[in-house]
Amino acid sequence: MLDTTTGTSAVTADLRGRAAGRPVAGAVRWTRDAGGGLTGLVLALAATGPLVNGQPAGAATTVVYLRVPVRTPVERALVEERLAAAGGLALDLDGLLALRPPAADDRLGGFLARAATVTVLGWDGPGPGAAAGQLRTELDDDARQLWPDARLVSAGAVAPQPTGTARVLRDDPGCVGG
């Protein structure tokens, strides 16, 4: 998508992989400013059962949104390198979602642990396949949408940790309807 007024652009692509020993599916979106500089990365993933350490049990499908603002030339270089890799975008989802520190030599993992905001939603209703399609639509439109025939059963977030301190999933029961 190219915004001809501002010159900004966004690319959305399907995403497949594994996390917590299970298949995940969803989408990835990255944005660029008018000069072509990377400005952000969003991953949206869906899987059966819990994906994040500390996530409450009971959700049929887990949806994870991982948002990363990209602000500096060093950050851009780290993310651009991974986006341009011969095998495509590859991330240590188990490390990111298990909330454990990245390996000392994983510069991108370290950046993501310090900068990424992670939102974790547990749904009763959509299967991972339907959820992956919904996530692609959301990223294409750059807006979250209502999930028909689904009930939100848990919500939580992991805040960025610029100092590198431990990341913790914080439950947000106020987001869950009664």
FENVENGI-V695283 format. One record per backbone hydrogen bond with DSSP energy under -1.0 kcal/mol. CO is the residue of the C=O (numbers start at 1). NH is the residue of the N-H. If there is no record, write none. Layout:
co->CO nh->NH
co->CO nh->NH
This chain:
co->1 nh->10
co->3 nh->7
co->8 nh->3
co->9 nh->32
co->11 nh->30
co->13 nh->28
co->15 nh->26
co->17 nh->24
co->19 nh->22
co->22 nh->19
co->24 nh->17
co->25 nh->46
co->26 nh->15
co->27 nh->44
co->28 nh->13
co->29 nh->42
co->30 nh->11
co->31 nh->39
co->31 nh->40
co->32 nh->9
co->33 nh->36
co->37 nh->33
co->39 nh->70
co->40 nh->31
co->41 nh->68
co->42 nh->29
co->43 nh->66
co->44 nh->27
co->45 nh->64
co->46 nh->25
co->47 nh->62
co->52 nh->55
co->60 nh->49
co->61 nh->123
co->62 nh->47
co->63 nh->121
co->64 nh->45
co->65 nh->119
co->66 nh->43
co->67 nh->117
co->68 nh->41
co->72 nh->76
co->73 nh->77
co->74 nh->78
co->75 nh->79
co->76 nh->80
co->77 nh->81
co->78 nh->82
co->79 nh->83
co->80 nh->84
co->85 nh->88
co->91 nh->93
co->92 nh->96
co->93 nh->97
co->94 nh->98
co->95 nh->100
co->97 nh->53
co->103 nh->106
co->105 nh->107
co->106 nh->110
co->107 nh->111
co->108 nh->112
co->109 nh->113
co->110 nh->114
co->111 nh->115
co->112 nh->116
co->113 nh->161
co->117 nh->67
co->118 nh->158
co->119 nh->65
co->120 nh->156
co->121 nh->63
co->122 nh->153
co->122 nh->154
co->123 nh->60
co->123 nh->61
co->124 nh->151
co->127 nh->131
co->128 nh->132
co->129 nh->133
co->130 nh->134
co->131 nh->135
co->132 nh->136
co->133 nh->137
co->134 nh->138
co->135 nh->139
co->136 nh->140
co->137 nh->141
co->138 nh->143
co->147 nh->150
co->151 nh->124
co->154 nh->122
co->155 nh->172
co->156 nh->120
co->157 nh->170
co->158 nh->118
co->161 nh->164
co->170 nh->157
co->172 nh->175
co->173 nh->176
